[in-house]
Amino acid sequence: MENLSSVHIDSIVRERPKYVNHHMSRRKRDYIFIILMLLYPVAQFVLTWSFVNIQSILNAFRVTDIYNNTSWGFANFTQYFDDLFHSTKHDSGVTWINDTGLVLLNSLSIGIITVFISLPLSLIFSYFLHKKMAFANVFRAIFFLPNIIPVVALTFAFKTTFDGNYGYLYGFMRFLGFPAGFFANAPYCSFMVILYLIWAGLGYNIILISGAIGRIPKELFESAQLDNAGYFKEFIHVVIPCIWPTVVTLVVLGMTNVLTLYLQPLLLTSENTAAAYTISMSIFLDAAGDGSSFGRASAFGLMMSMIWAPVILLTRHYLSKKYEGVDF
């Protein structure tokens, strides 16, 4: 019996490696899993982004004359710079800067307002909401409400608030010196767009910042209280360093508004109000035309992306170095 058992065990031991060799290694299975998980996002990137943008890049260098003859070169780019520095076109109603320069100024103003006004206000409001002020949850819901309403309905409600017939803030704006129909006149239309962006953008920022503040360990606040730190010192030396990654993210998102914001100005004013044009709004209206401006729109978008994308990446890089190693 012992001999039979040893023979049987030896046969199993000899056959075991053959059984294992028929199965994939763990590393190989992990690679296959990662590849399968990446198939969808890669396919989506290739199909919905690369193909569309490759055509846009080609259009930027393609010039078609009135006889439908096509040539290639940098004519669309040079036309833009010529319009920026030499154009005397003032359809916007602003006389001290041409329309091309005003588009850049409007877009940069939106980025500056978002980063240096809307974001600091969101930080301050979030901090005081975290301090369990009266009706904190009610105010948090009020701030977030504009973010769950569709943009079309929200811009309509905002614009109606200042309507001359039944808007309850119309008289107040006239008292401040705004003329009738200020959504269609320069420079008041740009001011109204900025006012809307500050109002509508607070809720989104407050939700993210409140969540980040809520994750700060209570021991840090208790330590600040033991050191007799007031609200200001606690905000600057405890809250800001601990939520800095969230702040950097919101700064980057605010800077992207320079290139991406078009629907709100379009709905608040109208496509005939050139004084409120932004970069993306100008590109959108050119691309929605008869096709003769495709090349200019593509060149404008490509050039702005190549200029502004490195600025955003560099800003994120240097801001991220401000407070390193924040982990709790």
DRENMAR-875662 format. One record per atom (N, C-alpha, C): x, y, z; residue in three letters. Coordinates in steps of 0.001 Angstrom, whole numbers, padded with zeros to 6 digits, always signed. Layout:
! residues N
XYZALA ...
***
This chain:
! residues 328
+000817-001205+000000MET +000000+000000+000000MET +000849+001252+000000MET +001965+001210+000781GLU +002842+002369+000828GLU +003469+002631-000536GLU +003829+001542-001232ASN +004443+001714-002560ASN +003432+002316-003530ASN +002185+001831-003447LEU +001160+002368-004339LEU +000882+003837-004053LEU +000851+004194-002781SER +000586+005588-002424SER +001701+006492-002900SER +002941+006069-002726SER +004068+006899-003166SER +004082+007054-004672SER +003734+005985-005392VAL +003665+006085-006855VAL +002572+007052-007268VAL +001416+006973-006600HIS +000303+007871-006923HIS +000661+009338-006642HIS +001302+009599-005524ILE +001708+010962-005167ILE +002742+011488-006150ILE +003701+010631-006520ASP +004727+011067-007481ASP +004120+011442-008819ASP +003106+010689-009251SER +002457+011010-010533SER +001732+012340-010473SER +001111+012635-009296ILE +000421+013916-009139ILE +001410+015067-009163ILE +002531+014898-008466VAL +003552+015939-008417VAL +004119+016200-009794VAL +004329+015123-010575ARG +004881+015315-011911ARG +003880+015985-012853ARG +002598+015712-012649GLU +001584+016290-013542GLU +001195+017710-013147GLU +001469+018139-011933ARG +001025+019450-011455ARG +001590+020614-012255ARG +002856+020645-012594PRO +003386+021749-013410PRO +002689+021871-014752PRO +002330+020710-015346LYS +001628+020766-016628LYS +000264+021446-016464LYS -000386+021180-015330TYR -001691+021790-015069TYR -001561+023301-014904TYR -000530+023764-014202VAL -000314+025186-013972VAL +000039+025903-015258VAL +000783+025257-016111ASN +001224+025898-017359ASN +000055+026207-018285ASN -001053+025508-018079HIS -002209+025772-018939HIS -002940+027042-018535HIS -002594+027683-017433HIS -003260+028885-016953HIS -002351+030098-017090HIS -002954+031259-017339MET -002185+032487-017474MET -001648+032937-016128MET -000531+033600-016173SER +000025+034148-014953SER -000829+035325-014468SER -000652+035664-013213ARG -001445+036754-012635ARG -001139+038076-013321ARG +000121+038334-013629ARG +000492+039578-014297ARG -000156+039668-015673ARG -000196+038541-016387LYS -000811+038545-017711LYS -002304+038833-017617LYS -002973+038263-016604ARG -004400+038535-016418ARG -004641+040005-016075ARG -003749+040578-015278ASP -003882+041995-014940ASP -003747+042865-016172ASP -002808+042545-017033TYR -002622+043315-018270TYR -003858+043236-019158TYR -004430+042054-019275ILE -005628+041898-020106ILE -006784+042703-019523ILE -006939+042676-018203PHE -007999+043446-017549PHE -007822+044943-017798PHE -006595+045443-017662ILE -006333+046870-017883ILE -006626+047259-019323ILE -006233+046402-020255ILE -006480+046687-021677ILE -007980+046759-021960ILE -008738+045811-021403LEU -010185+045808-021623LEU -010844+047046-021028LEU -010371+047470-019860MET -010941+048653-019218MET -010598+049937-019980MET -009473+049936-020685LEU -009055+051135-021412LEU -009608+051198-022826LEU -010188+050105-023294LEU -010678+050092-024671LEU -011734+051164-024913LEU -012701+051267-023999TYR -013789+052230-024209TYR -013307+053675-024186TYR -012568+054126-023140PRO -012126+055533-023174PRO -011202+055842-024339PRO -010348+054896-024710VAL -009459+055140-025855VAL -010270+055243-027141VAL -011239+054332-027319ALA -012088+054386-028515ALA -012891+055679-028553ALA -013390+056098-027398GLN -014148+057347-027344GLN -013249+058534-027699GLN -012024+058536-027189PHE -011092+059617-027505PHE -010802+059656-029001PHE -010567+058496-029575VAL -010213+058443-031001VAL -011394+058853-031873VAL -012586+058334-031560LEU -013739+058552-032429LEU -014373+059930-032253LEU -014493+060402-031022THR -015234+061646-030781THR -014343+062867-030614THR -013062+062693-030406TRP -012172+063850-030248TRP -011156+063936-031375TRP -010417+062875-031620SER -009311+062946-032590SER -009814+063240-033992SER -010803+062484-034471PHE -011282+062668-035838PHE -011824+064073-036050PHE -012608+064558-035073VAL -013199+065892-035206VAL -012112+066961-035201VAL -011183+066856-034281ASN -010171+067890-034156ASN -009107+067821-035240ASN -008856+066631-035774ILE -007937+066540-036912ILE -008492+067332-038089ILE -009793+067208-038304GLN -010415+067985-039377GLN -010327+069484-039101GLN -010511+069878-037835SER -010404+071289-037475SER -008988+071804-037686SER -008000+070984-037332ILE -006609+071387-037541ILE -006310+071561-039027ILE -006832+070651-039844LEU -006635+070786-041290LEU -007320+072043-041825LEU -008513+072333-041317ASN -009225+073537-041759ASN -008461+074806-041410ASN -007709+074767-040325ALA -006955+075948-039918ALA -005910+076336-040949ALA -005410+075364-041690PHE -004368+075627-042694PHE -004923+075609-044114PHE -006232+075435-044269ARG -006844+075365-045587ARG -007524+076691-045911ARG -007283+077195-047108VAL -007886+078450-047564VAL -008594+078177-048886VAL -009882+078547-048945THR -010667+078358-050165THR -011101+079723-050685THR -010794+080016-051958ASP -011149+081315-052520ASP -012564+081286-053071ASP -012968+082398-053672ILE -014339+082512-054171ILE -014604+081576-055347ILE -013539+081078-055984TYR -013698+080140-057103TYR -013609+078691-056631TYR -013644+078487-055296ASN -013605+077163-054685ASN -012265+076464-054906ASN -011222+077252-055115ASN -009881+076695-055214ASN -009256+076633-053817ASN -008654+075516-053487THR -008108+075297-052157THR -006601+075417-052165THR -006072+076127-051188SER -004625+076237-050988SER -004328+076036-049512SER -003056+075767-049229TRP -002637+075483-047854TRP -001606+076498-047407TRP -001671+076867-046139GLY -000709+077831-045620GLY -001178+078435-044304GLY -000605+079571-043970PHE -000889+080239-042695PHE -001732+081496-042887PHE -002484+081551-043984ALA -003260+082760-044283ALA -004316+083026-043218ALA -004942+081970-042681ASN -005964+082171-041650ASN -005371+082752-040374ASN -004151+082351-040048PHE -003498+082871-038852PHE -003076+084327-039046PHE -002506+084614-040208THR -002073+085989-040471THR -003263+086939-040561THR -004399+086438-041065GLN -005599+087273-041119GLN -006065+087634-039714GLN -005957+086691-038800TYR -006379+086970-037435TYR -005494+088050-036816TYR -004172+087929-036952PHE -003279+088923-036375PHE -003461+090287-037041PHE -003764+090265-038319ASP -004022+091532-039008ASP -005285+092193-038451ASP -006323+091385-038197ASP -007545+091930-037608ASP -007300+092433-036188ASP -006446+091734-035442LEU -006207+092096-034049LEU -005481+093431-033927LEU -004504+093659-034802PHE -003655+094841-034653PHE -004015+095988-035598PHE -004748+095695-036684HIS -004992+096744-037667HIS -006461+096974-037992HIS -007340+096108-037525SER -008751+096259-037876SER -009350+097485-037197SER -010265+098130-037904THR -011006+099274-037352THR -012497+098940-037231THR -012789+097644-037143LYS -014172+097182-037059LYS -014661+097329-035622LYS -015797+098027-035449HIS -016347+098287-034118HIS -017846+097985-034096HIS -018215+096785-034525ASP -019627+096399-034487ASP -020140+096255-033055ASP -019233+096090-032110SER -019631+095901-030714SER -020147+097178-030077SER -019823+098318-030661GLY -020190+099584-030062GLY -019120+100154-029161GLY -018052+099386-028910VAL -016911+099854-028121VAL -015907+100483-029083VAL -015592+101748-028886THR -014782+102477-029853THR -013287+102442-029566THR -012894+102153-028334TRP -011469+102240-027991TRP -010703+100951-028278TRP -011408+099874-028702ILE -010761+098615-029044ILE -011569+097947-030139ILE -010875+097296-031090ASN -011607+096659-032182ASN -012271+095367-031691ASN -013113+094796-032545ASP -013920+093649-032130ASP -013069+092434-031783ASP -011995+092192-032526THR -011135+091042-032246THR -010461+091179-030889THR -009965+092370-030591GLY -009349+092594-029290GLY -010356+092499-028166GLY -011598+092927-028408LEU -012626+092875-027377LEU -012991+091438-027029LEU -012967+090548-028022VAL -013230+089136-027762VAL -012209+088579-026774VAL -010936+088873-026998LEU -009888+088413-026078LEU -010054+089044-024700LEU -010364+090324-024667LEU -010527+091017-023391LEU -011690+090443-022585LEU -012810+090155-023257ASN -013964+089569-022558ASN -013621+088213-021962ASN -012933+087390-022737SER -012594+086045-022264SER -011616+086091-021098SER -010605+086925-021194LEU -009655+087061-020095LEU -010334+087629-018849LEU -011258+088560-019051SER -011988+089128-017908SER -012785+088061-017183SER -013391+087157-017938ILE -014157+086073-017324ILE -013242+085177-016490ILE -012059+084846-017029GLY -011109+084042-016276GLY -010646+084731-015013GLY -010360+086028-015104ILE -009901+086790-013941ILE -010989+086885-012877ILE -012216+087174-013307ILE -013333+087278-012357ILE -013576+085930-011668ILE -013512+084842-012432THR -013766+083521-011863THR -012728+083149-010819THR -011447+083426-011113VAL -010365+083006-010221VAL -010194+083954-009042VAL -010299+085254-009276PHE -009949+086225-008239PHE -011147+086834-007504PHE -012359+086572-007962ILE -013542+087074-007246ILE -014453+085915-006836ILE -014887+085116-007797SER -015824+084040-007500SER -015206+083000-006569SER -013979+082593-006828LEU -013334+081576-005993LEU -013067+082070-004571LEU -012501+083264-004360PRO -012342+083746-002972PRO -013667+083868-002221PRO -014711+084352-002898LEU -016025+084419-002244LEU -016507+083026-001842LEU -016284+082056-002698SER -016689+080681-002389SER -015921+080148-001187SER -014640+080471-001101LEU -013831+080032+000038LEU -014351+080631+001347LEU -014640+081916+001308ILE -015115+082597+002518ILE -016474+082052+002950ILE -017409+081937+002001PHE -018739+081427+002331PHE -018658+079988+002852PHE -017837+079168+002225SER -017710+077768+002650SER -017155+077671+004060SER -016213+078542+004382TYR -015619+078517+005717TYR -016650+078866+006785TYR -017415+079902+006542PHE -018407+080297+007542PHE -019579+079322+007600PHE -019901+078679+006493LEU -020907+077622+006544LEU -020399+076446+007372LEU -019109+076183+007290HIS -018521+075101+008080HIS -018537+075415+009573HIS -018535+076686+009934LYS -018541+077071+011347LYS -019924+076944+011975LYS -020822+076254+011299LYS -022163+075958+011815LYS -022959+077229+012112LYS -022871+078186+011178MET -023683+079384+011321MET -025159+079013+011176MET -026039+079900+011630ALA -027471+079628+011581ALA -027935+079389+010147ALA -028757+078369+009961PHE -029317+078007+008645PHE -028220+077693+007635PHE -027137+077072+008078ALA -026021+076770+007183ALA -026455+075848+006045ALA -027202+074801+006349ASN -027648+073867+005313ASN -028621+074524+004337ASN -029439+075439+004839VAL -030366+076156+003959VAL -029591+077011+002963VAL -028590+077745+003460PHE -027785+078579+002573PHE -026996+077731+001582PHE -026521+076567+002040ARG -025782+075687+001136ARG -026679+075219+000001ARG -027917+074894+000309ALA -028864+074480-000726ALA -029196+075630-001669ALA -029335+076844-001126ILE -029623+078015-001962ILE -028469+078291-002914ILE -027240+078182-002413PHE -026077+078410-003264PHE -025988+077369-004376PHE -026334+076118-004048PHE -026191+075043-005024PHE -027344+074972-006013PHE -028463+075617-005701LEU -029660+075517-006539LEU -029413+075856-008008LEU -028647+076922-008346PRO -028442+077222-009770PRO -027739+076108-010537PRO -027044+075207-009849ASN -026297+074161-010540ASN -027143+072954-010903ASN -028370+072859-010405ILE -029234+071738-010759ILE -030346+072180-011711ILE -030333+073439-012092ILE -031304+073958-013058ILE -030604+074062-014413ILE -031242+073635-015503PRO -030612+073745-016831PRO -030195+075180-017143PRO -029119+075302-017907VAL -028554+076618-018205VAL -029559+077504-018934VAL -030328+076929-019840VAL -031299+077722-020606VAL -032335+078330-019664VAL -032865+077506-018756ALA -033870+078015-017812ALA -033255+079010-016833ALA -032026+078745-016418LEU -031388+079614-015427LEU -031068+080988-016014LEU -030547+081017-017224THR -030256+082302-017855THR -031540+083076-018143THR -032605+082355-018501PHE -033892+083022-018732PHE -034411+083651-017437PHE -034310+082918-016330ALA -034774+083445-015044ALA -033935+084651-014616ALA -032622+084559-014824PHE -031744+085671-014454PHE -032053+086911-015294PHE -032243+086709-016585LYS -032528+087833-017471LYS -033893+088442-017181LYS -034870+087607-016845THR -036202+088101-016532THR -036200+088950-015264THR -035313+088624-014341THR -035221+089395-013098THR -034937+090868-013366THR -034230+091152-014462PHE -033865+092527-014800PHE -034686+093064-015975PHE -035790+092405-016278ASP -036640+092841-017386ASP -037347+094143-017044ASP -037536+094997-018068GLY -038137+096303-017849GLY -039610+096260-017516GLY -040306+095187-017858ASN -041740+095105-017622ASN -042095+094514-016261ASN -041433+093415-015873TYR -041812+092763-014617TYR -040608+092276-013819TYR -039423+092735-014120GLY -038256+092371-013339GLY -038131+093230-012094GLY -038035+092584-010925TYR -038042+093351-009680TYR -036716+094053-009404TYR -035654+093748-010168LEU -034381+094441-009998LEU -034122+095466-011104LEU -035079+095621-011997TYR -034886+096549-013109TYR -034747+097977-012594TYR -035616+098380-011690GLY -035555+099740-011158GLY -034254+100008-010422GLY -033742+098988-009727PHE -032486+099165-009002PHE -031335+099383-009970PHE -031310+098641-011075MET -030231+098809-012055MET -030329+100175-012740MET -031534+100644-012988ARG -031690+101975-013572ARG -031232+103045-012583ARG -031473+102812-011301PHE -031023+103740-010267PHE -029495+103830-010242PHE -028824+102728-010542LEU -027362+102718-010583LEU -026803+103353-011854LEU -027672+103717-012783GLY -027223+104387-013993GLY -027226+103534-015233GLY -027719+102306-015131PHE -027778+101436-016301PHE -028907+101904-017220PHE -028663+101918-018536PRO -029721+102338-019461PRO -030730+101224-019692PRO -031836+101558-020318ALA -032821+100535-020674ALA -032216+099580-021699ALA -032546+098297-021562GLY -031993+097301-022474GLY -030509+097087-022286GLY -030058+097048-021022PHE -028612+096981-020782PHE -028022+095627-021141PHE -028837+094598-021374PHE -028307+093316-021824PHE -027845+093365-023280PHE -028205+094417-023986ALA -027847+094507-025398ALA -026893+095647-025697ALA -026487+096409-024686ASN -025638+097576-024916ASN -024287+097414-024225ASN -023249+097842-024918ALA -021901+097833-024332ALA -021731+099056-023442ALA -020957+098942-022356PRO -020303+097745-021812PRO -021164+097031-020778PRO -022440+097418-020658TYR -023289+096873-019595TYR -023587+095393-019793TYR -023671+094947-021047CYS -023972+093534-021293CYS -022860+092638-020747CYS -021601+093071-020891SER -020487+092283-020353SER -020546+092223-018831SER -020933+093337-018211PHE -021064+093360-016757PHE -022146+092397-016297PHE -023265+092325-017016MET -024350+091437-016635MET -023937+089970-016782MET -023152+089657-017802VAL -022650+088294-017965VAL -021754+087916-016796VAL -020852+088818-016410ILE -019949+088561-015285ILE -020743+088396-013985ILE -021764+089236-013791LEU -022600+089128-012594LEU -023293+087778-012539LEU -023774+087316-013668TYR -024411+086003-013725TYR -023415+084893-013381TYR -022210+084961-013932LEU -021217+083910-013704LEU -020816+083834-012236LEU -020703+084979-011586ILE -020373+084976-010157ILE -021501+084333-009365ILE -022746+084726-009668TRP -023905+084199-008951TRP -024067+082697-009180TRP -023981+082255-010429ALA -024226+080849-010746ALA -023047+079957-010371ALA -021852+080520-010328GLY -020677+079694-010058GLY -020400+079446-008600GLY -021006+080219-007706LEU -020727+080061-006276LEU -021136+078682-005763LEU -022285+078198-006177GLY -022788+076943-005640GLY -021882+075768-005917GLY -021423+075641-007155TYR -020539+074524-007521TYR -019258+074567-006700TYR -018653+075748-006583ASN -017423+075868-005804ASN -017668+075561-004331ASN -018776+076057-003792ILE -019051+075876-002366ILE -019240+074400-002022ILE -019887+073643-002890ILE -020075+072218-002624ILE -018723+071508-002561ILE -017836+071770-003509LEU -016526+071118-003512LEU -015676+071567-002327LEU -015679+072868-002060ILE -014846+073384-000972ILE -015389+072935+000380ILE -016701+072914+000547SER -017286+072458+001809SER -016931+071001+002076SER -016944+070188+001032GLY -016547+068794+001204GLY -015099+068656+001618GLY -014225+069500+001023ALA -012809+069457+001382ALA -012583+069927+002818ALA -013277+070992+003219ILE -013141+071487+004596ILE -013669+070453+005590ILE -014737+069755+005224GLY -015302+068762+006119GLY -014368+067597+006403GLY -013378+067358+005541ARG -012434+066260+005743ARG -011225+066665+006579ARG -011116+067940+006922ILE -009994+068379+007751ILE -010157+067812+009160ILE -009146+067187+009734PRO -009267+066634+011095PRO -009634+067711+012110PRO -010549+067374+013013LYS -010983+068330+014025LYS -009855+068736+014958LYS -008841+067864+015084GLU -007727+068173+015971GLU -006984+069427+015527GLU -006960+069689+014223LEU -006278+070895+013732LEU -007016+072151+014167LEU -008337+072126+014114PHE -009107+073279+014575PHE -008984+073450+016092PHE -008975+072341+016813GLU -008816+072428+018261GLU -007451+072982+018637GLU -006426+072572+017877SER -005087+073099+018129SER -005024+074599+017852SER -005702+075047+016796ALA -005728+076476+016480ALA -006436+077264+017572ALA -007489+076684+018137GLN -008193+077359+019228GLN -007331+077453+020479GLN -006545+076404+020752LEU -005650+076437+021905LEU -004569+077499+021748LEU -004203+077780+020511ASP -003210+078823+020234ASP -003838+080201+020113ASP -005126+080297+020446ASN -005858+081573+020391ASN -005895+082166+018984ASN -005966+081305+018001ALA -006057+081774+016614ALA -007497+082172+016313ALA -007691+083349+015762GLY -009017+083800+015373GLY -009459+083182+014065GLY -010620+083617+013604TYR -011143+083090+012355TYR -010191+083335+011180TYR -009610+084521+011129PHE -008754+084854+009991PHE -007520+083957+009962PHE -006823+083823+011115LYS -005622+082989+011148LYS -005958+081516+010911LYS -007079+081075+011454GLU -007491+079697+011228GLU -007771+079445+009748GLU -008405+080420+009123PHE -008718+080295+007695PHE -007448+080261+006844PHE -006486+081129+007156ILE -005276+081252+006344ILE -004292+080123+006611ILE -004101+079765+007881HIS -003029+078839+008245HIS -003482+077400+008433HIS -004786+077164+008519VAL -005270+075795+008683VAL -006091+075354+007479VAL -007124+076130+007159VAL -008063+075706+006116VAL -007416+075731+004735VAL -006830+076851+004368ILE -006270+076981+003010ILE -005198+075936+002720ILE -004200+075727+003599PRO -003209+074684+003291PRO -003809+073287+003164PRO -004820+072972+003992CYS -005385+071628+003971CYS -006244+071363+002735CYS -006877+072387+002190ILE -007737+072185+001012ILE -007071+072694-000263ILE -005757+072923-000202TRP -005064+073519-001342TRP -005233+072726-002647TRP -005174+071388-002648PRO -005407+070668-003913PRO -006758+070989-004546PRO -007797+071139-003723THR -009113+071513-004260THR -009094+072921-004827THR -008397+073837-004143VAL -008285+075212-004636VAL -007581+075236-005986VAL -006499+074463-006111VAL -005759+074416-007378VAL -006655+073891-008492VAL -007436+072862-008197THR -008354+072310-009204THR -009362+073352-009671THR -009916+074119-008733LEU -010895+075140-009090LEU -010253+076290-009855LEU -009002+076609-009548VAL -008282+077628-010321VAL -008121+077175-011773VAL -007738+075913-011954VAL -007565+075377-013314VAL -008899+075392-014059VAL -009975+074971-013399LEU -011293+074992-014045LEU -011716+076415-014388LEU -011398+077365-013501GLY -011720+078759-013794GLY -010950+079292-014983GLY -009693+078869-015108MET -008901+079325-016244MET -009383+078724-017559MET -009932+077515-017515THR -010460+076924-018750THR -011688+077668-019272THR -012370+078425-018394ASN -013522+079216-018859ASN -013124+080227-019922ASN -011866+080625-019919VAL -011392+081582-020920VAL -011612+081027-022323VAL -011454+079714-022489LEU -011569+079109-023818LEU -012916+078430-024073LEU -013654+078109-023027THR -014827+077243-023210THR -016173+077925-023013THR -016209+079094-022426LEU -017501+079699-022084LEU -018118+080387-023305LEU -019292+079953-023695TYR -019975+080598-024820TYR -021493+080594-024673TYR -022055+079555-024028LEU -023509+079414-024016LEU -024172+080488-023159LEU -023595+080779-022001GLN -024207+081772-021116GLN -024245+083167-021744GLN -023120+083677-022296PRO -023206+084984-022970PRO -024162+084982-024155PRO -024201+083856-024867LEU -025094+083770-026028LEU -026555+083846-025613LEU -026916+083182-024530LEU -028304+083167-024077LEU -028693+084455-023346LEU -027742+085036-022623LEU -028059+086239-021855LEU -028200+087473-022737LEU -027367+087568-023745THR -027418+088746-024612THR -028157+088388-025893THR -027460+088075-026901SER -027967+087545-028165SER -026770+087497-029088SER -026879+086762-030157GLU -025729+086656-031060GLU -025464+087966-031800GLU -026356+088916-031698ASN -026134+090210-032340ASN -025395+091191-031436ASN -025205+090837-030155THR -024528+091723-029216THR -023052+091390-029211THR -022313+091986-030126ALA -020892+091660-030282ALA -020067+092089-029081ALA -020586+092981-028252ALA -019822+093456-027105ALA -019609+092372-026070ALA -020398+091309-026080ALA -020283+090231-025098ALA -019634+088982-025680ALA -019093+089047-026888TYR -018484+087877-027500TYR -017291+087389-026684TYR -017161+086060-026592THR -015980+085427-026021THR -015267+084638-027113THR -014141+084032-026771ILE -013376+083267-027759ILE -014223+082127-028319ILE -014772+081293-027430SER -015542+080153-027912SER -016849+080584-028568SER -017443+081675-028104MET -018667+082174-028721MET -018382+082673-030136MET -017262+083351-030323SER -016878+083807-031651SER -016634+082631-032591SER -015951+081598-032082ILE -015699+080403-032893ILE -017011+079707-033237ILE -017901+079608-032250PHE -019190+078949-032461PHE -020001+079649-033538PHE -020062+080966-033499LEU -020862+081710-034475LEU -020237+081647-035868LEU -018885+081652-035927ASP -018225+081511-037229ASP -018480+080125-037825ASP -018409+079099-036973ALA -018617+077736-037461ALA -020069+077481-037825ALA -021002+078238-037234ALA -022427+078052-037528ALA -022863+078806-038771ALA -021935+079480-039425GLY -022273+080259-040614GLY -022374+079398-041862GLY -022076+080022-042988ASP -022236+079328-044272ASP -021028+078495-044662ASP -020040+078393-043819GLY -018852+077593-044122GLY -017666+078406-044577GLY -017857+079666-044920SER -016750+080488-045400SER -015788+080874-044281SER -016239+080773-043040SER -015384+081164-041911SER -014833+079970-041142SER -014983+078769-041676PHE -014476+077585-040982PHE -012975+077683-040740PHE -012242+078118-041751GLY -010790+078190-041631GLY -010360+079177-040566GLY -010982+080339-040548ARG -010641+081349-039552ARG -011003+080862-038152ARG -012190+080247-038007ALA -012602+079744-036699ALA -011654+078650-036207ALA -011255+077751-037098SER -010345+076674-036711SER -008976+077223-036328SER -008487+078181-037097ALA -007186+078775-036786ALA -007224+079518-035459ALA -008308+080226-035214PHE -008461+080963-033963PHE -008465+080004-032769PHE -009263+078925-032867GLY -009325+077954-031780GLY -008010+077239-031556GLY -007346+076834-032633LEU -006068+076145-032500LEU -005016+077042-031874LEU -004964+078285-032299MET -003974+079220-031780MET -004214+079524-030309MET -005466+079743-029922MET -005763+080026-028520MET -005463+078822-027635MET -005727+077609-028142SER -005425+076406-027368SER -003922+076242-027168SER -003143+076506-028195MET -001700+076361-028087MET -001085+077409-027164MET -001731+078554-027040ILE -001220+079606-026154ILE -001678+079386-024721ILE -002961+079075-024538TRP -003528+079058-023193TRP -003298+077745-022450TRP -003243+076626-023176ALA -003030+075335-022511ALA -001714+075297-021735ALA -000581+075737-022299PRO +000651+075775-021497PRO +000560+076705-020292PRO -000171+077812-020427VAL -000348+078729-019294VAL -001072+078022-018156VAL -002114+077260-018480ILE -002863+076527-017453ILE -001980+075477-016796ILE -001219+074728-017599LEU -000372+073672-017048LEU +000725+074241-016159LEU +001324+075344-016575LEU +002363+075971-015755LEU +001780+076524-014455LEU +000604+077128-014549THR -000046+077643-013344THR -000334+076516-012361THR -000859+075424-012868ARG -001135+074275-011992ARG +000154+073732-011386ARG +001214+073678-012165HIS +002492+073142-011671HIS +003027+073976-010509HIS +003031+075296-010670TYR +003610+076153-009633TYR +002678+076294-008423TYR +001375+076297-008654LEU +000456+076357-007518LEU +000520+075084-006680LEU +000709+073936-007342SER +000761+072674-006606SER +001957+072600-005682SER +002989+073383-005963LYS +004180+073393-005115LYS +004027+074237-003859LYS +002955+075014-003782LYS +002770+075929-002654LYS +002688+075171-001340LYS +001818+074157-001288TYR +001685+073302-000092TYR +001797+071865-000545TYR +002931+071262-000335GLU +003145+069885-000776GLU +002906+068925+000386GLU +002493+067725+000025GLY +002333+066677+001019GLY +001119+066823+001919GLY +000064+067476+001431VAL -001154+067607+002229VAL -001935+066305+002123VAL -001982+065561+003208ASP -002674+064267+003199ASP -003262+064002+004579ASP -004562+063734+004611PHE -005219+063458+005899PHE -006442+062594+005677PHE 
***
